Amino acid sequence: MKRLERTLTEIAISLVFVILAMVLFGVHEKKTEEKKPKEAKEEAVMRREADQEMRGVWVASVENLDYPAVPTASAEELRAQADAVLDGVDRMGFNAIFLQVRPCSDAFYPSEIYPFSRYLTGQQGLAPDSEFDPLAYWVEEAHKRGLELHAWINPYRIARDLAEWESLAEGSPARQHPDWVVQYQEGYYFNPALPEVRDLVIGGVTEIIENYQVDGIHLDDYFYPGADFNDGASYAAFGADFPDIGDWRRNNVNLLVQGLDTAIHEVKQDLEFGVSPAGIWASNTMHPEGSATTSSFSSYFSLYADSRTWVREGWVDYIAPQLYWEMGHATADFSALLEWWSGVVKEAEDKNVKLYVGLADYKTAEAGEDGNNPWYGGGQVERQMGACRENDAVGGTIHFRYGLIAGCPPIQQVLGQAYLKD
């Protein structure tokens, strides 16, 4: 009897150990499963956080400069082309992509406001097959690689020439509202003076940030296309408070930038909004507060974009002037422009606007084997990147543009030394 009791006791103890082992194993397994999402999140940390500087690159879609290289409705081909660019950006050490998603009042994503871009599928309004959403794919794949994805738009341009104008989709806002359109030389533009146009642009941006996890909204350097823009009737209707038509035009652009700033941050407080204006606000030969340059072309007078005011008012989170001239240039010296823009940001230090410098890597690609060209060999870009890093007002650089960089070994070497050895 005692032997039986001892046997039963041993069996009971064994069962307790088995059950305890199973529980412990299960808990361990559960903990292991719970760790997986955390590990995946750690792998997806944005590279820019570690770099502590903007290392951006523009990916242009207009004229199929970078993406897609050839328009197509094939979802498979659009994915493959996106992957090729994303892998190249990753390999070269960039941490942010500025993807042009609206080159001409169109869209690289399904929109209720703008038709699909002709540069995407070859015909404006034609969607990619299989309900493929290019912007959603770019955002997802960029983030997988730890890259930021900023949506780059052109606010006013509709068509670059008559052929593009005549091929607009019926759903184009320009087709629906021809009274909002002004022809200028060969191109067609929305009239910046109209409140309806501002609402259109702002609504299009809001649509993007409500539907996509983009890291920023980015405007390029195109505003009014020229001084002889045919907006006399609008000036008569809306410009009574502005004796000078130039001041009135600049105010129209200011209203758009300010409106975008408000709308964007009402939806997503931390989303980065910025503009990349032409690099010369104004030369001091034309404006007493301008840069130590002598160029007659400026964003202030030629494009009616008062980018300095945007910084002073804090309407942008960053400004990224395109300083596309070499050091020592006769009329637009890079060093003089860098000093001027640094001063603008420092003067408005309380607004906390970052300065990113747009660099002309493309000029090295275009220089080819011309040893007399100041951009030959990548040395100019290397020196400019060095000057930006030494300037405490500069938060990084953005490089124009991916396609030419990808085909230019000297620039890739410069980028590798700057980005991949840190």
WOTA-V714627 format. One record per residue. N is the residue number from 0. SS is DSSP state (hx for helix, st for strand, lp for the rest). PHI is phi in degrees with one decimal (none if undefined). PSI is psi in radians with two decimals (* if undefined). Layout:
# WOTA-V714627
n->N ss->SS phi->PHI psi->PSI
n->N ss->SS phi->PHI psi->PSI
This chain:
# WOTA-V714627
n->0 ss->lp phi->none psi->-0.81
n->1 ss->hx phi->-61.9 psi->-0.68
n->2 ss->hx phi->-62.1 psi->-0.72
n->3 ss->hx phi->-63.6 psi->-0.75
n->4 ss->hx phi->-62.7 psi->-0.72
n->5 ss->hx phi->-64.4 psi->-0.68
n->6 ss->hx phi->-64.2 psi->-0.78
n->7 ss->hx phi->-63.7 psi->-0.67
n->8 ss->hx phi->-62.8 psi->-0.75
n->9 ss->hx phi->-62.9 psi->-0.71
n->10 ss->hx phi->-63.5 psi->-0.76
n->11 ss->hx phi->-61.2 psi->-0.77
n->12 ss->hx phi->-62.0 psi->-0.73
n->13 ss->hx phi->-61.6 psi->-0.74
n->14 ss->hx phi->-62.3 psi->-0.69
n->15 ss->hx phi->-61.2 psi->-0.76
n->16 ss->hx phi->-63.9 psi->-0.70
n->17 ss->hx phi->-62.7 psi->-0.82
n->18 ss->hx phi->-63.6 psi->-0.75
n->19 ss->hx phi->-62.1 psi->-0.69
n->20 ss->hx phi->-64.6 psi->-0.73
n->21 ss->hx phi->-63.9 psi->-0.72
n->22 ss->hx phi->-64.1 psi->-0.82
n->23 ss->hx phi->-61.9 psi->-0.71
n->24 ss->hx phi->-63.4 psi->-0.73
n->25 ss->hx phi->-63.6 psi->-0.73
n->26 ss->hx phi->-63.3 psi->-0.76
n->27 ss->hx phi->-60.4 psi->-0.75
n->28 ss->hx phi->-64.1 psi->-0.70
n->29 ss->hx phi->-64.6 psi->-0.73
n->30 ss->hx phi->-62.8 psi->-0.69
n->31 ss->hx phi->-61.7 psi->-0.75
n->32 ss->hx phi->-65.2 psi->-0.65
n->33 ss->hx phi->-68.9 psi->-0.44
n->34 ss->hx phi->-73.0 psi->-0.47
n->35 ss->hx phi->-58.3 psi->-0.85
n->36 ss->hx phi->-60.2 psi->-0.64
n->37 ss->hx phi->-63.7 psi->-0.75
n->38 ss->hx phi->-64.3 psi->-0.71
n->39 ss->hx phi->-63.9 psi->-0.68
n->40 ss->hx phi->-64.5 psi->-0.71
n->41 ss->hx phi->-62.5 psi->-0.66
n->42 ss->hx phi->-66.9 psi->-0.48
n->43 ss->lp phi->-94.4 psi->0.21
n->44 ss->lp phi->-59.0 psi->2.34
n->45 ss->lp phi->-62.8 psi->2.29
n->46 ss->hx phi->-61.6 psi->-0.52
n->47 ss->hx phi->-62.8 psi->-0.52
n->48 ss->hx phi->-62.0 psi->-0.68
n->49 ss->hx phi->-77.0 psi->-0.64
n->50 ss->hx phi->-71.2 psi->-0.53
n->51 ss->lp phi->61.4 psi->0.51
n->52 ss->lp phi->-162.7 psi->2.72
n->53 ss->st phi->-75.8 psi->2.21
n->54 ss->st phi->-128.5 psi->1.32
n->55 ss->st phi->-100.3 psi->2.83
n->56 ss->st phi->-143.7 psi->2.37
n->57 ss->st phi->-82.9 psi->2.32
n->58 ss->st phi->-117.4 psi->1.86
n->59 ss->lp phi->-91.2 psi->2.43
n->60 ss->lp phi->-107.2 psi->-0.41
n->61 ss->hx phi->-59.1 psi->2.38
n->62 ss->hx phi->58.7 psi->0.29
n->63 ss->hx phi->55.7 psi->0.74
n->64 ss->lp phi->-67.0 psi->-0.77
n->65 ss->lp phi->-123.9 psi->-0.79
n->66 ss->lp phi->-147.9 psi->2.33
n->67 ss->lp phi->-74.0 psi->2.68
n->68 ss->lp phi->-63.1 psi->-0.57
n->69 ss->lp phi->-135.5 psi->2.26
n->70 ss->lp phi->-61.6 psi->2.49
n->71 ss->lp phi->-160.4 psi->2.58
n->72 ss->lp phi->-90.6 psi->-0.08
n->73 ss->lp phi->-70.9 psi->2.02
n->74 ss->hx phi->-60.9 psi->-0.68
n->75 ss->hx phi->-61.7 psi->-0.78
n->76 ss->hx phi->-69.5 psi->-0.68
n->77 ss->hx phi->-64.0 psi->-0.67
n->78 ss->hx phi->-63.9 psi->-0.81
n->79 ss->hx phi->-62.2 psi->-0.73
n->80 ss->hx phi->-67.6 psi->-0.67
n->81 ss->hx phi->-63.2 psi->-0.78
n->82 ss->hx phi->-59.8 psi->-0.71
n->83 ss->hx phi->-62.4 psi->-0.75
n->84 ss->hx phi->-67.6 psi->-0.82
n->85 ss->hx phi->-59.3 psi->-0.73
n->86 ss->hx phi->-65.6 psi->-0.67
n->87 ss->hx phi->-66.6 psi->-0.75
n->88 ss->hx phi->-60.2 psi->-0.78
n->89 ss->hx phi->-60.3 psi->-0.82
n->90 ss->hx phi->-64.3 psi->-0.58
n->91 ss->lp phi->-86.8 psi->-0.04
n->92 ss->lp phi->91.5 psi->0.15
n->93 ss->lp phi->-69.2 psi->2.81
n->94 ss->lp phi->-125.7 psi->0.02
n->95 ss->st phi->-149.6 psi->2.41
n->96 ss->st phi->-113.1 psi->2.32
n->97 ss->st phi->-107.7 psi->1.66
n->98 ss->st phi->-93.7 psi->2.18
n->99 ss->st phi->-75.7 psi->1.85
n->100 ss->st phi->-103.8 psi->-0.14
n->101 ss->st phi->-143.7 psi->1.46
n->102 ss->lp phi->-77.1 psi->-0.56
n->103 ss->lp phi->-147.0 psi->1.19
n->104 ss->lp phi->47.1 psi->0.85
n->105 ss->lp phi->-143.2 psi->-2.92
n->106 ss->st phi->-149.6 psi->2.55
n->107 ss->lp phi->-103.4 psi->0.60
n->108 ss->lp phi->-163.1 psi->2.77
n->109 ss->lp phi->-68.1 psi->2.11
n->110 ss->lp phi->-127.9 psi->2.58
n->111 ss->lp phi->-89.6 psi->-0.03
n->112 ss->lp phi->-113.3 psi->-0.78
n->113 ss->lp phi->-116.1 psi->2.56
n->114 ss->lp phi->-77.0 psi->2.78
n->115 ss->st phi->-56.8 psi->2.54
n->116 ss->lp phi->-74.2 psi->2.50
n->117 ss->hx phi->-66.0 psi->-0.45
n->118 ss->hx phi->-74.8 psi->-0.24
n->119 ss->hx phi->-86.9 psi->-1.00
n->120 ss->hx phi->-110.5 psi->-0.11
n->121 ss->lp phi->98.7 psi->-0.22
n->122 ss->lp phi->-146.2 psi->2.16
n->123 ss->lp phi->-61.3 psi->2.32
n->124 ss->lp phi->94.0 psi->-0.27
n->125 ss->lp phi->-83.3 psi->2.16
n->126 ss->lp phi->-84.1 psi->2.66
n->127 ss->lp phi->-63.5 psi->2.72
n->128 ss->hx phi->-74.3 psi->2.93
n->129 ss->hx phi->59.4 psi->0.43
n->130 ss->hx phi->54.9 psi->0.58
n->131 ss->lp phi->-69.3 psi->2.34
n->132 ss->lp phi->-112.5 psi->1.76
n->133 ss->hx phi->-58.0 psi->-0.77
n->134 ss->hx phi->-65.0 psi->-0.74
n->135 ss->hx phi->-59.3 psi->-0.70
n->136 ss->hx phi->-66.9 psi->-0.78
n->137 ss->hx phi->-61.1 psi->-0.77
n->138 ss->hx phi->-62.0 psi->-0.84
n->139 ss->hx phi->-62.2 psi->-0.82
n->140 ss->hx phi->-73.1 psi->-0.57
n->141 ss->hx phi->-64.3 psi->-0.81
n->142 ss->hx phi->-65.3 psi->-0.58
n->143 ss->hx phi->-59.3 psi->-0.56
n->144 ss->lp phi->-92.1 psi->0.05
n->145 ss->lp phi->78.3 psi->0.33
n->146 ss->lp phi->-102.2 psi->2.45
n->147 ss->st phi->-77.5 psi->2.66
n->148 ss->st phi->-127.6 psi->1.94
n->149 ss->st phi->-103.1 psi->2.30
n->150 ss->st phi->-86.0 psi->2.05
n->151 ss->st phi->-100.7 psi->2.20
n->152 ss->st phi->-127.3 psi->2.67
n->153 ss->lp phi->-104.5 psi->2.09
n->154 ss->lp phi->-73.7 psi->-0.60
n->155 ss->lp phi->-113.0 psi->-0.42
n->156 ss->st phi->-69.9 psi->2.35
n->157 ss->st phi->-109.5 psi->-0.88
n->158 ss->st phi->-149.9 psi->2.51
n->159 ss->lp phi->-86.3 psi->-0.33
n->160 ss->lp phi->-159.3 psi->3.14
n->161 ss->hx phi->-63.5 psi->-0.67
n->162 ss->hx phi->-61.3 psi->-0.75
n->163 ss->hx phi->-67.1 psi->-0.68
n->164 ss->hx phi->-60.8 psi->-0.78
n->165 ss->hx phi->-71.1 psi->-0.32
n->166 ss->lp phi->-99.2 psi->0.19
n->167 ss->lp phi->-61.0 psi->2.50
n->168 ss->lp phi->-70.0 psi->2.69
n->169 ss->lp phi->-61.3 psi->-0.48
n->170 ss->lp phi->-82.0 psi->-0.01
n->171 ss->lp phi->-63.7 psi->2.38
n->172 ss->hx phi->-56.8 psi->-0.50
n->173 ss->hx phi->-70.4 psi->-0.61
n->174 ss->hx phi->-68.0 psi->-0.70
n->175 ss->hx phi->-75.7 psi->-0.44
n->176 ss->lp phi->-134.8 psi->1.19
n->177 ss->hx phi->-61.0 psi->-0.37
n->178 ss->hx phi->-73.9 psi->-0.14
n->179 ss->hx phi->-90.1 psi->-0.08
n->180 ss->st phi->-102.5 psi->2.45
n->181 ss->st phi->-126.7 psi->2.25
n->182 ss->st phi->-85.2 psi->2.34
n->183 ss->st phi->-134.2 psi->2.02
n->184 ss->lp phi->51.8 psi->-2.16
n->185 ss->lp phi->-87.9 psi->-0.20
n->186 ss->st phi->-98.7 psi->2.99
n->187 ss->st phi->-130.4 psi->2.37
n->188 ss->st phi->-138.6 psi->2.62
n->189 ss->st phi->-72.4 psi->2.55
n->190 ss->lp phi->-78.6 psi->1.97
n->191 ss->lp phi->-63.6 psi->-0.25
n->192 ss->lp phi->-75.9 psi->-0.35
n->193 ss->lp phi->-85.8 psi->2.27
n->194 ss->hx phi->-58.3 psi->-0.58
n->195 ss->hx phi->-63.9 psi->-0.60
n->196 ss->hx phi->-70.0 psi->-0.74
n->197 ss->hx phi->-60.3 psi->-0.75
n->198 ss->hx phi->-62.3 psi->-0.65
n->199 ss->hx phi->-62.7 psi->-0.86
n->200 ss->hx phi->-65.0 psi->-0.79
n->201 ss->hx phi->-65.2 psi->-0.71
n->202 ss->hx phi->-62.6 psi->-0.65
n->203 ss->hx phi->-66.2 psi->-0.66
n->204 ss->hx phi->-69.7 psi->-0.74
n->205 ss->hx phi->-59.8 psi->-0.68
n->206 ss->hx phi->-59.4 psi->-0.73
n->207 ss->hx phi->-63.6 psi->-0.89
n->208 ss->hx phi->-74.9 psi->-0.34
n->209 ss->hx phi->-80.5 psi->-0.35
n->210 ss->hx phi->-113.5 psi->-0.21
n->211 ss->lp phi->-136.0 psi->2.54
n->212 ss->lp phi->-86.2 psi->0.90
n->213 ss->lp phi->-70.4 psi->2.72
n->214 ss->lp phi->-93.4 psi->-0.15
n->215 ss->st phi->-174.9 psi->2.88
n->216 ss->st phi->-117.2 psi->2.32
n->217 ss->st phi->-132.2 psi->2.24
n->218 ss->st phi->-105.6 psi->2.54
n->219 ss->lp phi->-91.5 psi->-2.73
n->220 ss->lp phi->-98.4 psi->0.19
n->221 ss->lp phi->-98.4 psi->2.06
n->222 ss->lp phi->-127.2 psi->-2.00
n->223 ss->lp phi->-66.6 psi->2.35
n->224 ss->lp phi->-79.2 psi->-0.23
n->225 ss->lp phi->176.5 psi->2.89
n->226 ss->lp phi->-67.1 psi->-0.53
n->227 ss->lp phi->-94.0 psi->0.53
n->228 ss->lp phi->-61.2 psi->2.36
n->229 ss->lp phi->-84.8 psi->1.35
n->230 ss->lp phi->-126.7 psi->0.49
n->231 ss->hx phi->-59.8 psi->-0.71
n->232 ss->hx phi->-65.7 psi->-0.68
n->233 ss->hx phi->-67.8 psi->-0.65
n->234 ss->hx phi->-63.4 psi->-0.72
n->235 ss->hx phi->-64.2 psi->-0.60
n->236 ss->hx phi->-81.2 psi->-0.64
n->237 ss->hx phi->-119.3 psi->-0.13
n->238 ss->lp phi->-101.6 psi->0.39
n->239 ss->lp phi->-59.9 psi->-0.53
n->240 ss->lp phi->-84.0 psi->0.02
n->241 ss->lp phi->-128.1 psi->1.73
n->242 ss->lp phi->-60.3 psi->-0.48
n->243 ss->lp phi->-104.5 psi->2.17
n->244 ss->hx phi->-64.1 psi->-0.52
n->245 ss->hx phi->-64.3 psi->-0.77
n->246 ss->hx phi->-62.4 psi->-0.67
n->247 ss->hx phi->-64.3 psi->-0.76
n->248 ss->hx phi->-64.0 psi->-0.76
n->249 ss->hx phi->-62.1 psi->-0.65
n->250 ss->hx phi->-65.3 psi->-0.63
n->251 ss->hx phi->-60.9 psi->-0.76
n->252 ss->hx phi->-68.9 psi->-0.69
n->253 ss->hx phi->-57.7 psi->-0.73
n->254 ss->hx phi->-62.0 psi->-0.64
n->255 ss->hx phi->-67.3 psi->-0.85
n->256 ss->hx phi->-62.1 psi->-0.78
n->257 ss->hx phi->-63.7 psi->-0.71
n->258 ss->hx phi->-64.8 psi->-0.68
n->259 ss->hx phi->-64.6 psi->-0.77
n->260 ss->hx phi->-56.8 psi->-0.82
n->261 ss->hx phi->-64.8 psi->-0.85
n->262 ss->hx phi->-64.5 psi->-0.74
n->263 ss->hx phi->-62.8 psi->-0.82
n->264 ss->hx phi->-81.0 psi->-0.24
n->265 ss->hx phi->-71.7 psi->-0.58
n->266 ss->hx phi->-83.4 psi->-0.84
n->267 ss->lp phi->-138.5 psi->1.81
n->268 ss->lp phi->-58.8 psi->-0.65
n->269 ss->lp phi->-93.9 psi->0.02
n->270 ss->lp phi->-68.5 psi->2.41
n->271 ss->st phi->-87.3 psi->2.14
n->272 ss->st phi->-119.4 psi->2.25
n->273 ss->st phi->-156.1 psi->2.96
n->274 ss->st phi->-129.8 psi->2.55
n->275 ss->lp phi->-114.1 psi->1.48
n->276 ss->lp phi->-77.7 psi->2.91
n->277 ss->st phi->-54.8 psi->2.51
n->278 ss->lp phi->-67.5 psi->-0.35
n->279 ss->lp phi->-106.6 psi->1.91
n->280 ss->lp phi->-63.0 psi->-0.88
n->281 ss->lp phi->-172.1 psi->2.50
n->282 ss->st phi->-76.8 psi->2.63
n->283 ss->lp phi->-70.8 psi->-0.13
n->284 ss->lp phi->-76.7 psi->-0.27
n->285 ss->lp phi->-114.0 psi->-0.45
n->286 ss->lp phi->-143.0 psi->2.26
n->287 ss->lp phi->-61.2 psi->-0.38
n->288 ss->lp phi->-101.0 psi->0.22
n->289 ss->lp phi->-81.9 psi->-3.11
n->290 ss->st phi->-79.7 psi->2.86
n->291 ss->lp phi->-78.8 psi->1.08
n->292 ss->lp phi->-132.1 psi->2.96
n->293 ss->lp phi->-124.7 psi->0.14
n->294 ss->lp phi->-63.7 psi->2.47
n->295 ss->lp phi->-87.2 psi->-0.16
n->296 ss->lp phi->-93.3 psi->2.34
n->297 ss->lp phi->-153.2 psi->2.73
n->298 ss->hx phi->-69.4 psi->-0.56
n->299 ss->hx phi->-68.9 psi->-0.84
n->300 ss->hx phi->-94.3 psi->-0.54
n->301 ss->hx phi->-90.6 psi->-0.61
n->302 ss->lp phi->-116.1 psi->-0.06
n->303 ss->lp phi->59.3 psi->0.68
n->304 ss->lp phi->-114.7 psi->1.84
n->305 ss->lp phi->-89.7 psi->1.28
n->306 ss->hx phi->-65.2 psi->-0.48
n->307 ss->hx phi->-64.5 psi->-0.67
n->308 ss->hx phi->-63.8 psi->-0.63
n->309 ss->hx phi->-61.4 psi->-0.66
n->310 ss->hx phi->-71.0 psi->-0.82
n->311 ss->hx phi->-61.5 psi->-0.60
n->312 ss->hx phi->-87.6 psi->-0.18
n->313 ss->lp phi->72.6 psi->0.50
n->314 ss->lp phi->-81.4 psi->-0.14
n->315 ss->lp phi->-127.2 psi->2.68
n->316 ss->lp phi->-84.8 psi->-0.43
n->317 ss->st phi->-152.5 psi->2.77
n->318 ss->st phi->-123.9 psi->2.38
n->319 ss->lp phi->-128.9 psi->1.24
n->320 ss->lp phi->-60.8 psi->2.46
n->321 ss->st phi->-86.6 psi->1.66
n->322 ss->lp phi->-91.6 psi->1.36
n->323 ss->lp phi->-95.8 psi->0.59
n->324 ss->lp phi->-126.2 psi->2.72
n->325 ss->lp phi->-81.1 psi->2.84
n->326 ss->lp phi->-62.9 psi->2.27
n->327 ss->lp phi->87.0 psi->0.11
n->328 ss->lp phi->-57.1 psi->2.45
n->329 ss->lp phi->-61.5 psi->-0.68
n->330 ss->lp phi->-114.5 psi->-0.22
n->331 ss->lp phi->-147.3 psi->1.24
n->332 ss->lp phi->-67.8 psi->2.24
n->333 ss->hx phi->-55.5 psi->-0.80
n->334 ss->hx phi->-63.3 psi->-0.69
n->335 ss->hx phi->-65.8 psi->-0.69
n->336 ss->hx phi->-69.7 psi->-0.69
n->337 ss->hx phi->-61.6 psi->-0.73
n->338 ss->hx phi->-64.2 psi->-0.72
n->339 ss->hx phi->-66.0 psi->-0.82
n->340 ss->hx phi->-67.1 psi->-0.62
n->341 ss->hx phi->-60.5 psi->-0.72
n->342 ss->hx phi->-64.2 psi->-0.69
n->343 ss->hx phi->-60.5 psi->-0.80
n->344 ss->hx phi->-68.4 psi->-0.70
n->345 ss->hx phi->-67.3 psi->-0.63
n->346 ss->hx phi->-64.3 psi->-0.51
n->347 ss->lp phi->-107.0 psi->0.63
n->348 ss->hx phi->-57.0 psi->-0.57
n->349 ss->hx phi->-69.1 psi->-0.28
n->350 ss->hx phi->-86.4 psi->-0.21
n->351 ss->lp phi->56.8 psi->0.76
n->352 ss->lp phi->-91.6 psi->2.22
n->353 ss->st phi->-82.1 psi->2.70
n->354 ss->st phi->-115.1 psi->2.02
n->355 ss->st phi->-112.0 psi->2.42
n->356 ss->st phi->-103.3 psi->2.19
n->357 ss->st phi->-81.2 psi->2.21
n->358 ss->st phi->-113.8 psi->2.59
n->359 ss->lp phi->-96.4 psi->1.06
n->360 ss->hx phi->-54.9 psi->-0.54
n->361 ss->hx phi->-59.1 psi->-0.48
n->362 ss->hx phi->-69.2 psi->-0.53
n->363 ss->hx phi->-68.9 psi->-0.71
n->364 ss->hx phi->-62.3 psi->-0.72
n->365 ss->hx phi->-72.1 psi->-0.43
n->366 ss->hx phi->-68.0 psi->-0.49
n->367 ss->lp phi->58.0 psi->-2.21
n->368 ss->lp phi->-98.9 psi->0.26
n->369 ss->lp phi->-79.8 psi->1.69
n->370 ss->lp phi->-65.9 psi->-0.28
n->371 ss->lp phi->-85.4 psi->-0.20
n->372 ss->lp phi->-75.6 psi->2.27
n->373 ss->lp phi->-62.0 psi->-0.28
n->374 ss->lp phi->-95.7 psi->-0.03
n->375 ss->hx phi->-60.4 psi->2.36
n->376 ss->hx phi->83.6 psi->-0.12
n->377 ss->hx phi->88.8 psi->-0.08
n->378 ss->hx phi->-63.0 psi->-0.63
n->379 ss->hx phi->-64.5 psi->-0.79
n->380 ss->hx phi->-64.0 psi->-0.69
n->381 ss->hx phi->-60.9 psi->-0.77
n->382 ss->hx phi->-67.7 psi->-0.66
n->383 ss->hx phi->-67.7 psi->-0.70
n->384 ss->hx phi->-62.7 psi->-0.68
n->385 ss->hx phi->-63.4 psi->-0.75
n->386 ss->hx phi->-64.0 psi->-0.65
n->387 ss->hx phi->-66.7 psi->-0.71
n->388 ss->hx phi->-69.1 psi->-0.51
n->389 ss->hx phi->-80.3 psi->-0.24
n->390 ss->lp phi->-93.5 psi->2.04
n->391 ss->lp phi->-71.0 psi->-0.14
n->392 ss->lp phi->-86.9 psi->-0.23
n->393 ss->st phi->-95.2 psi->2.25
n->394 ss->st phi->-99.7 psi->0.14
n->395 ss->st phi->142.8 psi->-3.03
n->396 ss->st phi->-134.0 psi->2.73
n->397 ss->st phi->-126.7 psi->2.35
n->398 ss->st phi->-111.9 psi->2.36
n->399 ss->lp phi->-111.2 psi->2.16
n->400 ss->lp phi->-138.0 psi->2.98
n->401 ss->hx phi->-57.7 psi->-0.89
n->402 ss->hx phi->-57.2 psi->-0.74
n->403 ss->hx phi->-74.6 psi->-0.60
n->404 ss->hx phi->-64.8 psi->-0.72
n->405 ss->hx phi->-63.1 psi->-0.40
n->406 ss->lp phi->-105.0 psi->0.28
n->407 ss->lp phi->-127.3 psi->1.62
n->408 ss->hx phi->-54.6 psi->-0.68
n->409 ss->hx phi->-60.1 psi->-0.70
n->410 ss->hx phi->-69.5 psi->-0.69
n->411 ss->hx phi->-61.7 psi->-0.63
n->412 ss->hx phi->-66.3 psi->-0.73
n->413 ss->hx phi->-62.5 psi->-0.78
n->414 ss->hx phi->-64.5 psi->-0.71
n->415 ss->hx phi->-60.3 psi->-0.75
n->416 ss->hx phi->-66.8 psi->-0.57
n->417 ss->hx phi->-83.4 psi->-0.65
n->418 ss->hx phi->-106.1 psi->-0.61
n->419 ss->hx phi->-90.8 psi->-0.20
n->420 ss->lp phi->-103.2 psi->0.00
n->421 ss->lp phi->-69.7 psi->*
